[in-house]
Amino acid sequence: MQGSEKMFGIVLKGHGGLDQLAYREDLPMPNMQDGDVLIRVEAAGVNNTDINTRTAWYSKGAQNPGDASWSGQALHFPRIQGADVCGSIVDAHDLAHKDRIGERVLIEPCLREAQGRPLETPWYFGSECDGGFAEYTVVSHRHAHRIDSPLASRDLASFPCSYSTAENMMTRANVRSGDRVFITGASGGVGSAAIQLAKVRGADVIAVTSADKAAQIRTLGADQTLTRDENPLDLLGQNSVDVVIDLVAGPSWPLLLDLLRPQGRYAVAGAIGGAEVTLDVRTLYLKDLSFFGCTVLAPDVFPRLVKLIEGGKIQPLVAQTYPLKQIAAAQESFQSKAHIGKIVMEICS
């Protein structure tokens, strides 16, 4: 299926606004290399990383965004984004993997192998290499995980990025039965996933969300909800939680450490409220706290997530779907933060 054939997709032309996204029908088919499989994309989810990458949010050098990717390197344009992918394998580079043709798969977005070689520093799908906002995509066979589920592709595409991020946070922070877990940004893709995954582990969950979303957040399993305007110390008290799962950071960040019990665990994988925070180091060392920055997935995280999906232990939460041509409208809706869960692009039926 390679060679002179063309495909449709969305390309990011450079850093900037929504005008940097272009729908094209003349894109070259992706080239497979050793160990790769070719996947026909059926659905792909929208994530914060799509917007952050487009706007160069990851860069710490505003004048020259040469570090505006997950790996801290300059991006190469045009780039096809899209980290959340459900699709079917239609071809394989190696004879040894031809028997996988026809498999329905989820793509593990954190890549340890790409372009026919192992990577010294992991890449993120749709950032350091082309992703899933296109008719076809390529990935190493080890990152294409077979999924056996009755769920629709649009539902399955809501899992890879958000749920693997949340499960990685659970793993790093060692969330276990009986823990009291405090989750910020609970109505987003990762936050709503974290609620379900913490409950699977037997934890008690306190979730921060807006008042109008609290009832739905409780239906996901949250034992208690707080609004963003409420002071958690007033309602819960100091030293009242075992784990903080943080996706917000921002000005109120010091309160999160006050909430943690001695030897508490703090895990972070986002900063939608602001990337720079104030840390009183005395709180960190006097309470013997552990901090976990969570980006690269542990090798066992994604396979465990697939088993949870197949076992019906966690459920998809799709707020809206859009055709691929409407990527700008989808990202505008995503940024309004009026939804709970995921926004998904439907690509090939």
C-alpha positions in Angstrom: 0.0 0.0 0.0 3.0 2.3 -0.2 4.7 4.0 -3.0 2.8 6.6 -5.2 -0.5 6.4 -3.2 -1.8 9.4 -1.4 -3.8 9.9 1.7 -5.8 12.6 3.5 -4.9 14.1 6.8 -4.3 17.2 8.9 -0.8 18.8 8.9 0.6 21.3 11.4 2.5 23.8 9.3 4.2 25.5 12.2 3.8 27.0 15.6 0.9 29.4 16.0 -2.9 29.6 15.8 -5.5 27.4 14.3 -4.6 28.7 10.9 -1.5 26.5 11.1 -3.7 23.4 10.7 -4.4 22.4 7.1 -6.5 19.6 5.7 -4.9 17.9 2.7 -5.7 15.0 0.4 -2.3 14.7 -1.3 -0.2 13.6 1.6 2.3 10.8 0.9 1.6 7.4 2.4 3.9 6.8 5.5 7.0 4.7 4.9 7.4 1.6 6.9 10.8 0.6 8.2 12.1 -2.5 10.1 9.5 -3.7 12.6 6.8 -1.3 11.5 3.1 -1.9 10.8 0.8 0.3 8.7 -2.5 1.2 10.4 -5.7 2.5 8.8 -6.8 5.1 11.4 -10.5 4.8 12.4 -10.6 7.4 15.2 -8.2 9.7 17.0 -8.6 11.7 20.2 -7.8 15.4 20.8 -5.5 16.2 23.7 -3.9 19.1 25.5 -0.6 18.1 23.9 -2.0 18.9 20.4 -2.7 22.5 21.4 0.5 22.8 23.5 2.6 21.6 20.7 1.0 23.9 18.1 1.4 26.9 20.4 4.9 26.0 21.5 3.8 25.9 25.1 6.4 23.3 25.9 9.2 25.7 25.0 11.0 27.5 27.8 12.5 30.0 25.2 9.7 32.2 24.0 11.8 33.9 21.3 13.0 30.8 19.7 10.9 27.7 20.3 13.6 25.2 19.6 12.6 23.0 22.5 8.9 22.9 21.9 8.3 19.1 21.9 8.0 16.4 24.5 11.6 15.5 24.1 12.8 19.1 24.4 13.9 19.2 20.7 12.7 21.4 17.8 9.8 20.1 15.9 10.0 19.3 12.2 7.2 20.7 10.0 4.9 19.8 8.5 3.9 17.4 11.2 0.8 15.2 11.5 -0.4 15.3 15.1 -2.7 12.9 17.0 -1.5 10.7 19.9 -4.8 8.8 20.6 -5.3 6.2 17.9 -7.6 3.3 17.3 -7.3 1.6 13.9 -6.6 -1.7 12.0 -3.3 -3.1 10.8 -3.4 -3.2 7.0 0.3 -4.0 6.2 3.6 -4.9 7.9 7.1 -4.3 6.9 8.5 -7.7 8.1 7.2 -11.1 7.1 7.2 -12.0 10.7 4.4 -9.5 11.4 2.3 -10.1 8.4 0.0 -12.4 10.5 -1.1 -9.3 12.4 -2.8 -7.8 9.3 -6.5 -7.3 10.2 -5.9 -6.8 13.9 -7.7 -3.9 15.6 -5.2 -2.0 17.7 -4.6 0.9 20.0 -1.3 2.7 19.6 0.8 3.2 22.7 1.6 6.9 22.5 4.9 6.8 24.4 7.4 5.3 21.9 10.6 3.5 22.8 11.2 2.4 19.2 10.6 4.3 16.0 12.0 4.5 12.4 13.3 1.0 12.7 15.5 1.6 15.8 15.3 1.7 19.6 15.3 5.2 21.0 17.7 6.5 23.6 15.0 9.1 24.6 11.4 8.1 24.2 9.3 10.0 21.6 5.6 10.9 21.8 3.4 9.9 18.9 2.4 12.9 16.9 5.2 15.0 18.3 8.6 13.7 17.4 7.0 11.7 14.6 3.8 11.8 12.6 0.7 10.6 14.4 -2.9 9.7 13.8 -4.7 12.7 12.4 -4.6 11.1 9.0 -6.0 8.2 6.9 -3.0 6.0 7.7 -0.1 6.0 10.1 2.9 3.9 10.9 4.3 2.7 14.2 6.6 -0.1 15.5 4.7 -3.3 15.9 5.6 -3.3 19.6 3.5 -0.1 20.1 0.5 -1.4 18.3 -1.5 -3.3 20.9 -4.2 -5.7 19.8 -7.6 -4.8 21.4 -10.5 -7.3 21.7 -13.5 -5.1 22.6 -17.1 -4.5 21.5 -16.6 -0.8 21.9 -16.8 1.5 18.9 -13.5 2.9 17.5 -14.5 6.4 18.6 -14.8 5.1 22.2 -11.6 3.1 22.1 -9.7 6.2 20.8 -10.5 8.0 24.0 -8.2 5.7 26.0 -4.6 5.6 24.8 -3.2 9.0 25.9 -5.4 10.1 28.8 -5.8 6.7 30.4 -2.2 5.6 30.0 -1.1 8.9 31.5 -3.5 8.4 34.4 -2.5 4.8 34.9 1.2 5.8 34.8 0.5 8.3 37.5 -1.2 5.6 39.6 1.8 3.3 39.1 4.4 5.9 39.9 2.6 7.1 43.0 1.8 3.5 44.0 -1.9 4.1 44.6 -3.4 1.2 46.5 -6.5 0.1 48.3 -7.4 2.4 51.2 -5.5 5.4 49.9 -7.2 8.8 49.9 -6.5 10.3 46.5 -7.0 14.0 45.6 -7.4 14.6 41.9 -7.3 18.1 40.3 -8.7 18.8 36.8 -11.1 15.9 37.3 -13.4 16.7 34.4 -10.7 16.5 31.7 -9.5 13.4 29.9 -6.7 12.4 32.3 -8.6 13.5 35.4 -11.8 11.5 34.6 -9.6 8.5 33.7 -7.7 8.9 37.0 -11.0 8.7 38.9 -11.9 5.4 37.4 -8.4 3.9 37.7 -8.0 5.0 41.3 -11.3 3.3 42.1 -10.2 0.1 40.3 -7.3 0.1 42.8 -9.7 0.5 45.8 -8.8 4.1 46.6 -11.1 6.7 48.0 -11.3 9.6 45.6 -11.8 13.4 46.1 -12.1 15.2 42.8 -11.9 18.9 42.0 -14.2 20.2 39.3 -16.8 22.9 38.5 -20.1 22.9 40.3 -22.1 22.1 37.1 -20.0 19.0 36.5 -19.9 17.6 40.0 -22.8 15.2 39.7 -21.4 13.5 36.6 -18.0 13.3 38.2 -19.5 11.4 41.1 -21.1 9.0 38.7 -17.6 8.1 37.5 -16.8 7.0 41.0 -15.6 10.1 42.9 -16.5 9.7 46.6 -16.4 13.5 47.1 -16.2 16.6 44.9 -14.9 20.0 45.5 -15.3 23.1 43.3 -12.3 25.0 42.2 -13.4 28.0 44.3 -13.4 26.0 47.5 -10.3 25.9 49.7 -9.5 22.2 50.2 -7.8 22.8 53.5 -11.0 24.3 55.0 -13.0 21.3 53.9 -10.5 18.4 54.3 -7.9 19.7 56.7 -4.1 19.5 56.6 -2.4 16.1 56.3 -5.6 14.6 55.1 -4.8 12.7 51.8 -2.2 10.1 50.8 -1.8 11.0 47.1 -2.3 14.0 45.0 -2.8 13.5 41.2 -2.2 16.9 39.8 -3.0 18.2 36.3 -3.4 21.8 37.1 -0.5 23.3 39.2 -1.0 27.1 39.1 -1.2 29.6 42.0 -3.0 27.3 44.5 -0.3 24.6 44.1 1.2 25.0 47.7 -2.2 24.0 49.2 -1.7 20.5 47.6 1.4 19.9 49.6 -0.4 21.0 52.8 -3.1 18.4 52.1 -0.6 15.6 51.9 0.1 13.5 54.9 3.7 12.9 56.0 5.3 10.5 53.4 2.5 11.4 51.0 3.0 11.1 47.2 2.5 13.8 44.6 2.3 13.0 40.9 2.0 15.5 38.1 1.4 15.3 34.4 0.0 18.7 33.5 -0.1 22.4 34.4 -3.2 23.9 32.8 -3.5 26.4 35.7 0.1 27.7 35.3 3.5 26.0 34.9 5.4 28.0 37.5 4.7 27.4 41.2 6.0 28.4 44.6 7.6 25.6 46.6 8.5 25.9 50.3 11.2 23.3 50.4 10.7 22.9 54.1 7.3 21.4 53.4 8.9 18.9 51.0 11.6 17.6 53.3 9.9 18.0 56.7 6.9 15.9 55.6 9.1 13.4 53.7 7.1 13.9 50.5 7.8 12.1 47.3 7.4 13.9 43.9 6.8 12.1 40.6 6.9 13.8 37.2 5.0 11.5 34.9 5.6 11.5 31.1 7.4 8.4 30.0 5.2 5.3 30.5 6.6 2.4 32.4 6.7 -0.7 30.0 3.9 -2.5 31.8 1.4 0.4 31.9 -0.1 0.2 28.4 -0.5 -3.6 28.4 -2.3 -3.4 31.8 -4.5 -0.6 30.4 -5.6 -2.8 27.5 -6.5 -5.6 29.8 -8.6 -3.2 31.9 -10.5 -2.1 28.8 -11.0 -5.7 27.6 -12.3 -6.7 31.0 -14.8 -3.8 31.1 -13.1 -2.4 34.3 -13.0 1.1 32.9 -15.4 2.9 30.6 -14.9 5.5 27.8 -16.2 9.0 28.2 -16.6 10.7 24.9 -18.1 14.1 25.0 -18.1 15.0 21.3 -17.0 13.6 17.9 -16.0 15.6 14.8 -15.0 14.6 11.3 -11.3 15.2 10.6 -11.9 18.2 8.4 -13.3 20.0 11.5 -10.1 19.8 13.5 -10.2 23.6 14.2 -13.7 23.4 15.6 -12.8 20.4 17.7 -9.8 22.2 19.2 -11.8 25.3 19.9 -14.4 23.2 21.7 -11.7 21.4 23.6 -10.2 24.6 24.8 -13.6 25.9 26.0 -13.4 23.1 28.7 -17.2 22.8 28.8 -17.0 19.1 28.3 -16.3 16.1 30.5 -14.0 13.4 29.1 -12.7 13.3 25.5 -13.3 14.9 22.1 -12.6 12.5 19.3 -12.0 12.8 15.5 -13.7 10.1 13.4 -11.5 9.4 10.5 -12.3 6.2 8.6 -15.4 4.2 9.1 
